[in-house]
Amino acid sequence: MAQLKPNILLIYTGGTIGMIKDFETGALRNFNFNDLLKHIPELKLLDCEIDTTSFETPIDSSNMNPIYWADLVTIIEDAYDNFDGFVVLHGSDTMSYTASALSFMLENLSKPVVFTGSQLPIGDLRTDAKENLITSIQIAALREKGQPKISEVCLYFEYKLYRANRTTKINAEHFEAFASLNYPALAESGVHLSVNDEALYKPNRRKKLKVHKRMESEIMLVKMFPGICETTLEHIFSYDGLKGVVLETYGSGNLTNENWFIDLLKKLIKKGVPVINVTQCSGGGVNMGLYETSTQLKRIGVISGKDCTTEAALAKLMYLLGQQISTSSFKTIFETSLRGEMQ
């Protein structure tokens, strides 16, 4: 009996990839995604079935937020049993944030969820949209021994497939817009599609998909810089509704060890507000205690983000706060890799 073709659901949230240029006015506008094949007839050549759906009102990715994340995982949850893989078309500016969030919201995922987009609209003569979309669908349709080859949330852009929660956008101008500096690419597209089997996430396929939709957004990201002001931070940290803080620190997790700053952190942690330490460097990770300026952080209970990206650390914090993890176990759970987001 012939094996059925993989069935892929294409989900459009918004962004440049779903726009075409009006050649009379030069303005970009969204096109009807049901007419996708008219713009990319090459999709007919793919050895899979493709269905499409879209946010009722597509959005610019700058407006992305946890409410839309919940909408997106609901689409995947409702369609999960009827499709072999999912491709999410998303604006590139916040793609790493959304893709990282979904990696935590979709627990026990055993099918591919591939995020992609483009730097130029689909109707542009030099667009990168066609290659990104075609290869993302091919990746989502990959099978091995009757099972999906890829079983995690990932991001494909400019010939490389990355683990989503390891990515960050590094360039607003070049087609190679994303990087994963602390984890190797999952696959590379050239003459052949080469998959790095050792780097793939290995799910427990016996566990059923569990979808989490509550993400706590009353959190703050604070980037350290020389001259950061005591009164400003004191004002921010005194907000009663503050549920968590991510500190973007220098190098391997260092920041000022002036008494006023350490005291502010102590007060936060004493109130049960988790404080996460991630490096503002593009690559590498946090190693608290390596230098004297980070020794006190470790002592007062600051949580190490290890080699997490800022995007993944924020998403993980929102997710764990949404799960209402107890204060006593929060640090241990955060410092444990849940979806391959840290070493």
C-alpha positions in Angstrom: 0.0 0.0 0.0 1.4 3.4 -1.0 2.3 5.7 1.9 0.2 8.8 2.1 1.9 12.1 1.4 2.7 14.2 4.6 0.1 16.8 5.3 1.6 20.2 6.3 -0.4 23.1 7.7 0.9 26.5 6.8 0.0 29.2 9.3 0.4 32.9 8.4 0.6 35.3 11.4 1.8 38.3 9.4 5.1 39.8 8.3 7.0 40.7 5.1 6.8 37.1 3.6 3.0 37.5 3.2 3.1 40.8 1.4 3.2 41.8 -2.2 4.2 45.1 -3.8 1.6 47.2 -5.5 3.6 48.2 -8.5 1.5 51.2 -9.2 1.9 52.8 -5.7 5.0 50.9 -4.5 3.3 50.1 -1.2 3.3 46.7 0.4 0.0 45.0 1.2 -1.0 41.6 2.5 -2.3 39.1 -0.1 -5.0 36.4 0.4 -3.1 33.4 1.6 -5.5 31.1 0.0 -4.0 32.3 -3.3 -0.5 31.1 -2.2 0.0 28.8 -5.2 -0.5 31.6 -7.6 2.5 33.4 -6.1 4.7 30.2 -5.6 3.6 27.6 -8.2 6.7 25.6 -7.3 4.9 24.4 -4.2 2.9 22.1 -6.5 6.1 20.1 -7.0 6.6 19.3 -3.3 5.8 15.7 -2.3 3.3 16.7 0.4 -0.2 18.1 0.8 -0.4 21.7 2.0 -3.3 23.4 3.7 -3.2 27.0 4.8 -4.7 29.1 7.6 -4.1 32.5 8.9 -4.7 34.9 11.8 -8.1 36.5 11.1 -6.2 39.8 11.0 -2.5 39.3 10.2 -0.2 41.5 12.4 3.1 43.2 12.1 5.5 41.1 14.3 6.3 44.2 16.3 2.8 43.9 17.8 3.3 40.2 18.8 2.4 39.4 22.4 1.4 36.4 24.6 -2.2 36.7 23.6 -1.2 36.0 20.0 1.1 33.2 21.2 -1.9 31.5 22.8 -3.9 31.9 19.6 -1.0 30.3 17.6 -0.7 27.3 19.9 -4.4 26.9 19.9 -4.3 26.6 16.1 -1.6 23.9 16.4 -3.4 22.1 19.2 -6.7 21.9 17.3 -5.0 20.7 14.1 -2.3 18.5 15.7 -3.8 15.1 15.0 -4.7 15.9 11.4 -1.3 17.2 10.2 2.3 15.8 10.1 4.0 19.1 10.5 3.5 22.9 10.8 5.1 25.8 9.1 4.6 29.2 10.8 5.1 32.4 8.7 6.1 35.2 10.9 7.7 38.6 10.8 11.4 38.3 11.4 11.7 41.1 14.1 10.2 39.1 16.9 10.4 35.6 15.4 13.0 34.3 17.9 10.8 35.5 20.8 7.6 33.8 19.4 9.5 30.6 18.4 11.2 30.4 21.8 7.9 30.9 23.6 6.2 28.1 21.6 9.0 25.7 22.4 7.9 25.9 26.0 4.2 26.2 25.4 4.2 23.0 23.4 5.3 20.3 25.9 5.9 16.8 24.5 5.9 18.0 21.0 6.6 15.1 18.6 6.1 16.9 15.2 7.9 19.7 13.5 6.9 23.3 14.0 9.1 25.3 11.6 9.2 29.1 11.8 10.2 31.1 8.7 9.8 34.5 7.1 11.7 36.7 4.8 13.6 40.0 4.5 11.9 40.9 1.2 8.2 40.4 0.3 7.1 37.4 -1.7 6.4 39.4 -4.8 9.8 41.1 -4.9 12.0 40.1 -7.8 15.0 39.3 -5.4 12.9 37.9 -2.6 14.3 35.3 -0.2 10.7 34.3 0.7 10.4 31.5 -1.9 13.5 29.5 -0.8 12.7 30.0 2.9 9.1 28.8 2.5 9.8 25.9 0.1 12.6 24.5 2.2 10.7 25.0 5.4 7.8 22.9 4.0 10.3 20.2 2.8 11.8 20.1 6.3 8.4 19.8 8.0 7.6 16.9 5.7 10.7 14.9 6.3 10.0 11.4 7.6 12.1 8.6 8.9 10.8 5.1 9.6 7.2 6.5 9.5 8.0 9.2 12.0 8.8 13.0 11.6 12.5 13.5 11.2 12.3 16.8 13.1 10.3 16.9 16.3 10.8 20.3 17.8 10.1 24.0 17.3 12.8 25.3 14.9 13.5 28.3 12.7 14.6 28.2 9.1 16.3 31.1 7.4 18.8 31.5 4.6 19.8 27.8 4.1 20.0 26.9 7.8 17.6 25.3 10.3 18.1 26.2 13.9 16.6 25.1 17.2 14.2 28.0 17.8 15.1 28.7 21.4 18.7 29.0 20.5 18.3 31.8 17.9 18.5 35.5 17.9 18.1 38.0 15.1 21.5 39.5 14.3 21.0 41.5 11.0 18.2 43.7 9.7 19.8 44.1 6.3 21.2 40.8 5.1 19.3 37.6 4.1 21.3 35.8 6.8 19.2 37.4 9.5 19.5 34.8 12.3 22.2 33.1 14.2 22.5 30.3 16.8 25.9 31.0 18.3 25.7 28.5 21.2 24.2 25.5 19.4 24.9 24.0 15.9 22.5 24.2 13.0 20.0 21.3 12.9 20.2 21.2 9.1 21.7 23.0 6.2 20.3 23.3 2.7 22.6 23.2 -0.3 22.6 20.8 -3.3 21.3 18.3 -0.7 19.4 18.9 2.6 21.9 17.8 5.2 20.5 17.0 8.7 22.7 17.0 11.8 21.2 14.0 13.5 23.3 14.4 16.7 21.9 17.9 17.2 18.2 17.0 17.0 15.9 17.0 20.0 14.8 13.5 20.9 11.2 13.6 22.2 9.4 10.9 24.2 6.8 10.0 21.6 4.7 8.0 24.1 3.8 11.2 25.9 0.8 13.2 24.7 1.1 16.8 23.6 0.4 19.2 26.4 -0.3 22.8 25.5 0.3 25.7 28.0 -1.3 29.0 27.3 -0.7 31.0 30.4 2.4 33.2 30.1 3.2 35.8 32.8 4.2 39.1 31.1 4.6 41.2 34.3 8.4 40.9 33.9 11.3 43.2 33.1 14.4 43.0 31.0 17.3 45.2 32.4 20.4 45.6 30.2 23.4 46.6 32.2 25.5 49.5 31.1 28.2 51.7 32.8 26.4 54.4 34.7 23.1 52.6 35.3 21.1 54.8 37.7 20.2 53.7 41.3 17.0 55.8 41.5 15.7 54.5 38.2 16.2 50.9 39.1 14.8 51.4 42.6 11.7 52.8 41.0 11.4 49.9 38.5 12.1 47.2 41.1 9.6 48.7 43.6 6.6 47.9 41.3 4.4 45.6 43.3 3.2 43.7 40.3 6.7 42.8 39.1 6.9 39.0 38.9 10.4 38.4 37.5 13.5 40.1 36.1 16.0 39.1 33.5 19.4 40.9 33.8 21.5 41.2 30.7 25.0 41.4 32.2 28.5 41.8 31.0 30.7 39.0 29.7 30.3 35.8 31.7 27.6 37.2 34.0 29.3 40.2 35.6 27.8 43.5 36.8 28.5 46.2 39.3 29.0 45.0 42.8 28.2 48.3 44.4 26.3 47.9 47.6 23.2 49.7 46.4 22.8 47.4 43.4 23.3 44.2 45.4 20.8 45.4 48.0 18.2 46.1 45.4 18.6 42.5 44.1 18.5 41.1 47.6 15.1 42.8 48.2 13.7 41.5 45.0 14.8 37.9 45.7 13.5 38.1 49.3 10.1 39.1 47.9 10.1 35.9 45.9 10.8 37.6 42.5 13.2 35.5 40.5 16.2 37.3 39.0 17.8 35.6 35.9 21.3 36.4 34.8 22.1 36.1 31.0 25.0 37.6 29.1 24.5 40.4 26.7 27.2 38.9 24.5 26.0 37.3 21.3 27.8 34.0 22.2 29.0 32.3 25.3 27.2 32.1 28.6 27.0 33.0 32.3 29.4 31.5 34.8 28.7 33.2 38.1 31.6 33.1 40.5 34.3 33.1 37.8 35.0 36.7 38.6 34.7 38.6 41.9 32.0 40.9 40.4 29.6 37.9 40.0 30.4 36.0 43.2 27.8 37.9 45.3 25.1 37.2 42.7 25.5 33.5 43.2 25.5 33.9 47.0 22.2 35.9 47.1 20.3 33.5 44.8 20.4 35.1 41.4 19.5 32.4 38.8 22.0 31.5 36.1 20.7 31.6 32.6 23.8 29.7 31.5 24.1 29.9 27.7 20.4 30.9 27.1 19.6 33.6 24.6 17.8 36.6 26.0 14.7 35.6 24.0 14.7 32.1 25.4 15.3 33.3 29.0 12.4 35.7 28.8 10.1 33.0 27.3 11.1 30.5 29.9 10.6 32.9 32.7 7.1 33.8 31.4 6.3 30.1 31.0 7.5 29.0 34.5 5.8 31.9 36.2 2.6 31.0 34.3 2.9 27.5 35.8 3.1 28.9 39.3 6.2 27.1 40.2 7.0 27.3 43.9 9.8 29.8 44.9 11.8 27.0 46.6 12.1 25.0 43.3 12.1 27.8 40.8 15.8 28.2 40.6 16.5 24.5 40.2 13.9 24.1 37.4 15.0 27.3 35.6 18.6 26.1 35.6 17.5 22.8 34.1 17.2 22.4 30.3 13.5 21.8 29.5 13.5 22.0 25.6 17.2 22.0 24.8 17.4 25.8 25.4 20.6 25.6 27.5 23.6 23.3 28.1 
